[in-house]
Amino acid sequence: MNMGLYAHTPTLVVIDPRGLPIRSIALLRSEPDQPLDERVTYQAYDAAGRLVSQRDPRLALPNLSTIYNLSGQALFTGSVDAGWRLGLLGEAGQIVEGWDGRGTLRQIEYDPVLRPQAIIEQGQVTERFGYGGSDVFDHNQCNQLIRHDDTAGTRHLPDYGVRGAALIEARHFLQAVDTPDWPQDEAGRDALLESNCLETQWTFNAVGETLRQTDAMGHVQSFKQSVAGQLKAVDLMVAGATQAQALVSDIHYNAFDQVEQETAGNGVVSRSIYDAHGGRLLEIRAGSPTLQNLHYAYDPVGNILQIEDAAQPIRYFDNQRTEPINHYRYDTLYQLIEATGREINTGASHGPALPAQQNLPSDPNRISRYTQSYSYDSAGNLLQMRHVGAQGFTRTLRVATDSNRSLPEGEVDADFNEAFDANGNLLQLVRGQTLEWDARNQLHEISTVIRTMRISDQERYIYDGQGQRCRKINSTITSSRTLKNEVRYLPGLEIRTNASGETLHVITAQAGRNGVRVLHWEAGQPSGIANDQVRYNLSDHLGSSTLELNQQGGLISQESYYPFGGTSWWAACSVVEAKYKTVRYSGKERDASGLYYYGFRYYAPWLQRWLNPDPAGGLNRYRMVDNSPVCKRDQDGLVPVPYQGIGDKYEQKSQSRNESIVARGREQIVQWKSPDSPTIEQTLELAQLSYGGAIFELKASTSGEDLKQLVSVTMGAESLKHLPSLADDYTSLSHIVQSYKDGERYNQFAVVTGSMGQAYVTPTDPYKRIFLSDTWFKTHALGAAFIVSHELTHVLEPENTKDFAYLNPTLTRETQNSLNRKQLNAHFDQLAMSSYRLAEGRENAYLFSRIQDLAQNGLVKKDELMKLLDVNSEQDIQIERLSDPAVRASLLRRNADSVAALGVLLSRKNITSRLQSWGQFHP
């Protein structure tokens, strides 16, 4: 890695007088001797500070435009990629009607409490909803959804658990495959359905963890959890069998909830080794003798530079040495610009098809090296992929001048107006294969062979009300008949049928790092493969299936991939075994068209792009994982959930305190903040470290003196009786911080100016947004992390923390970027001393005054307070109760600062190491 390439390439941000980011300047180069290329992104705001337009470095006009109503809600959005959307909102802000550039009209009808009752699209009622009344309490159905008629059929939910989870889901598919128009009466709706009921059942324990799942064909999966709620084992009882079989067992986790070891049902043990400081995956090893042994090397910011499969031999052929090592190189925007690896040298496919299948064991004479290089335009669109290998190849793409829509040269007709509809959906996959989209911009049909005089061959897709595919129907026309193959997707089960009479149940399970698929034939079992075959997938860091093993640990198939998901080579023990491999790159299903189905979109790996714009938004809605496919993984075809709640009552409350919101979501915050400020990523990592350290120490088989001392110092000696419940709290916090790191709350941050404090979160906020003061960005990373860790404890459920007492740690006021050992130790010691004074009862007067303030302001309920103080009436709530060490300890275990402090103090060593690696601590 040439560090000179990245020298003097900061991201610069231009701020207007209101503190709003109006320009973001990234500096690009791919080679050290290249001059820097400025990439400027523009933002514009209205008088209220709302973002109204965004423009990328390439286009002259805005990529995204938004018009708001007087309440601050978006009425109109325009995207150069995805077209325009217009919404009519009701008094409560609910969407009543919506229109888009394709002319689609969508209407939603609500009941008096604003629950949707019907969805009407283009005049057809495509969904209806039915809810339980007050008389169906026997099955906990009161106010719950009990019938949902959607675009695939009907879901009945006849039974709920006490925690609100459905215990039974019964699916009836539609008889016809066309979009339904549901009548009002239930009898009329029932007449449209197949008579066959496909029922899935679940059993949960008292805390809501799944114990058992019985799929629609009677196959039973059983789940076992540890006392911490972590999955430990999965068993399967195939319908008709007399004995269950283990699919996975002995799953072990580290303090960061990462799987370190698991044992598959065939006895193969998989181990993962992580960096102790950063949690980065360093090695994946499986089998003895070794079947998989992947080693990862990174640059300082986490880009993968090298992956070595030490389980594979070095091969020599045609005067070429082929090592089982992949190398990767990036530009200063961390886009992949070059990759080297191994491929089949007798006809690698650079289109939708797979390369020719090889037989196991693979022939070393057929494997050779390749190098791929990639070039992009200023908006991140792929312009050219150049492949150098046994068979050279270059793909060039043309990008529209007014959007990010692009087409490969020579493979489709390069007319952008004809190739895409008004919403940016691609209409032709390759020449001769047309694509059709439904009213929800979901891929509805691919015509694989077009005939002018007869019906074309086609593959049709049907989705449920949540937008997930639940049927796939392939129709092939012969001279005498139509051959139909169908897949029906249900929870934990796929039902596959074909024209030759085959009926296959594929039982699916995911546990730990690897997946399991069990093939159970009801009819038409082919020769050369056993019934109830268990196929264990060994995956890489992206979840891609690299090895398939059978019940005896023998190799079924092996596969390697190009960086953007195409198959570079693959081998199987037989043709019939290979036929039933459907899950490949990134753990997703590959269709016959060569497309990968991700859940909300379809991905074309040979084009390195999605077929249609990202429903979640963004400046470039077609690009795959920011052109960093080796380091990043797309889970479901969506970018992270965008910031939510613009203009709602929580933002209005903030503005009523004379605060100004200057940035929303990660992207805007990065543009707003100064380069030397602590990043949200760093603070969340430190918070995760503190929680992980606390979990490790509190769950240790023997409690050391250091643990006892720190718990006593921060929460009182009486809290030593509650170590298991404290460990549970930190485990929950670890899951919470993960949701902000890369989950559904990734973008739920806002920056405000004029705030009295440094951060706050409102537990009743449905989006659990963390509002950060502009002064927070002037704090040392550890202080910033302590503040965020404090706020995260307020999101704990079912009992969140309160601010019974503030420790006022000096680290939250530290403004130096880097600290020496004396300075850092002083902050740790002050935090411990402040905690000790509370725990020992030396601050009882202050503590009681805070309790009174919280009670008077309605921030703590009287019954909750009586429980914490262990009294039977309000009159007994007196300061004298704080003289009882058990009472003080009870309060401190629910005190936000104390919970954050214990995590930091228990993880002092790891936090110090991380700060040193960032240059924010120097011994």
NORMO-V965606 format. One record per pair of residues at least 12 apart in sequence whose C-alpha atoms are under 7 Angstrom apart, sorted by the first residue. I is the first residue (numbers start at 1). J is the second residue. Records with the same first field share a line. If there is no record, write none. Layout:
# NORMO-V965606
I=J, J
This chain:
# NORMO-V965606
4=32
5=31, 32
6=332
9=27
10=26, 27
11=25, 26, 27
12=24, 25, 26
13=25, 671, 672
15=672
19=662
20=662, 663, 672
21=671, 672
22=42, 43, 44
23=40, 41, 42, 43
24=40, 41, 42, 671
25=38, 39, 40, 41
26=38, 39, 40
27=39
28=331, 332, 333
29=331, 332
30=331, 332
39=57, 378
40=56, 57
41=55, 56, 57
42=54, 55, 56
43=55
52=65, 66, 67
53=65, 66
56=379, 619
57=378, 379
58=378, 379
59=402
63=79, 80, 619
64=78, 79, 80, 619
65=77, 78, 79
66=78
71=647
72=646, 647
73=646, 647
75=87, 88
80=402, 403
81=403, 404, 405, 424, 613, 621
82=423, 424, 613
83=101, 422, 423, 424
84=100, 101
85=99, 100, 101
86=98, 99, 100
87=99
96=108, 109
101=422, 423
102=422, 423
104=122, 439
105=121, 122
106=120, 121, 122
107=119, 120, 121
108=120
116=129
117=129, 130
124=181
125=181, 182
126=150, 151, 179, 180, 181, 182
127=149, 150, 151, 182
128=148, 149, 150
129=147, 148, 149
130=145, 146, 147, 148
131=143, 144, 145, 146, 147
132=144, 145, 146
139=159, 160
140=159, 160, 161, 162
141=159, 160
146=158
150=464, 465
151=179, 180, 463, 464, 465
152=173, 174, 462, 463, 464
153=172, 173, 174, 193
154=171, 172, 173
155=169, 170, 171, 172
156=169, 170, 171
157=169, 170
163=208
167=201, 202, 203
168=199, 200, 201, 202
169=199, 200, 201
170=197, 198, 199, 200
171=197, 198, 199
172=193, 194, 196, 197, 198
173=193, 194
174=192, 193, 194
175=192, 193, 194
198=216
199=215, 216
200=214, 215, 216
201=213, 214, 215
202=214
210=223
211=223, 224
215=491, 492, 493
218=239
219=237, 238, 239
220=236, 237, 238
221=234, 235, 236, 237
222=234, 235, 236
223=235
228=728
232=249, 250, 251
233=248, 249, 250, 251
234=246, 247, 248, 249
235=247
246=265
247=264, 265
248=262, 263, 264, 265, 511
249=262, 263, 264
250=262, 263
251=263, 512
255=692, 693, 695, 696
256=692
259=272, 512, 513
260=272, 273
262=512
266=551, 552, 553
268=286, 287, 553
269=286, 287
270=285, 286, 287
271=284, 285, 286
272=284, 285
277=910, 913, 914
282=295, 296
283=295, 296
290=311
291=311
292=309, 311
293=309, 310, 311
294=307, 308, 309, 310
295=307, 308, 309
296=308
303=631
304=328, 630, 631
305=327, 328, 329
306=325, 326, 327, 328
307=325, 326, 327
308=324, 325, 326
309=324, 325
312=324
315=364
317=365
322=368, 369
325=341
326=340, 341
327=339, 340, 341
328=340
334=628
335=626, 627, 628
336=627, 628
337=373, 374, 375
338=372, 373, 374
339=371, 372, 373
340=370, 371, 372
341=369, 370, 371
342=367, 368, 369, 370, 568
343=367, 368, 369, 370, 568, 569
344=366, 367, 368, 568, 569
345=366, 367, 368, 390
346=366
348=568
350=606
351=606
352=593, 594, 606
353=594
354=567
355=569
357=570, 571
358=570, 571, 572
359=571, 572, 573, 574
360=571, 572, 573
362=571
369=389
370=388, 389
371=387, 388, 389
372=385, 386, 387, 388
373=385, 386, 387
374=386
381=404, 623
382=397
383=396, 397, 398
384=396, 397
396=408, 409
397=409
400=416
404=620
411=430, 431
412=430, 431
424=612, 613
425=611, 612, 613
426=611, 612
432=449, 450
433=446, 447, 448, 449
434=446, 447
435=447
443=461
444=460, 461, 462
445=458, 459, 460, 461
446=458, 459, 460
447=459
457=475, 476, 477
458=474, 475, 476
459=473, 474, 475
460=472, 473, 474
461=473
467=600
468=599, 600
470=488, 489, 490
471=487, 488, 489
472=486, 487, 488
473=485, 486, 487
474=486
483=499
484=498, 499
485=497, 498, 499
486=498
492=507, 508, 509
493=505, 506, 507, 508
494=506, 507
501=523, 524
502=523, 524, 525
503=521, 522, 523, 524
504=519, 520, 521, 522
505=519, 520, 521
506=518, 519, 520
507=519
514=537, 538, 539
515=536, 537
516=535, 536, 537
517=534, 535, 536
518=532, 533, 534, 535
519=531, 532, 533, 534
520=532, 533
528=576
529=577
534=550, 551
535=548, 549, 550
536=548, 549, 550
537=549
542=586, 633
543=586, 587
544=584, 585, 586, 587
545=583, 584, 585, 587
546=558, 559, 560
547=559
556=572, 573, 577
557=571, 572, 573
558=570, 571, 572
559=571
563=629, 630
564=605, 608, 629
565=585, 605
566=605, 606
598=636, 637
599=636, 637
600=636, 637, 638
601=637
608=624
609=622, 623, 624
610=622, 623, 624
614=638
615=638
616=638, 639, 641, 642
640=744, 746
641=744, 746, 747
642=665, 747
643=664, 665, 747, 748
644=748, 767
658=754
659=752, 753, 754, 755
660=752, 753, 754
661=750, 751, 752, 753
662=751, 752
663=750, 751
664=749, 750, 751
665=747, 748, 749, 750
666=747, 749
677=777, 778
678=777, 780, 781
681=741
683=781, 784, 785
684=737, 741, 785
686=785, 911
687=785, 789
688=734, 737
689=907, 911
690=903, 904, 907
691=730, 733, 734, 903
692=734
693=903, 906, 907
694=730, 903, 906, 907
695=727, 730, 731
698=723, 727
699=727
708=720
711=902
713=832, 835, 836, 839
714=832, 835, 836, 839, 898, 902
715=839, 889, 892, 893, 898
716=839, 840, 885, 889
718=885, 886, 889
719=889
733=793, 796
748=767, 768, 769, 770
749=769, 770, 771
750=770, 771, 772
751=771, 772, 773, 774
752=771, 772, 773, 774
753=773, 774
755=773
757=773
758=772, 773, 775, 776
759=771, 772, 773, 787
760=772, 791
761=791
763=794, 795
778=815
779=812, 813, 814, 815
780=814, 815, 816, 817
782=811
783=811, 812, 814
784=812
786=900
787=812
789=900
790=896, 897, 900
793=896
794=896
801=894, 895, 896
802=894, 895, 896
803=895, 896
804=847, 850, 851, 895
805=847, 850, 895
806=897
807=834, 835, 897
809=830, 831
810=827
811=827
817=920
818=919, 920, 921
819=920, 921, 922
820=921, 922, 923
821=922, 923
835=898
839=888, 889
841=883
844=882
848=879
868=887, 890, 891
869=881, 887
870=887
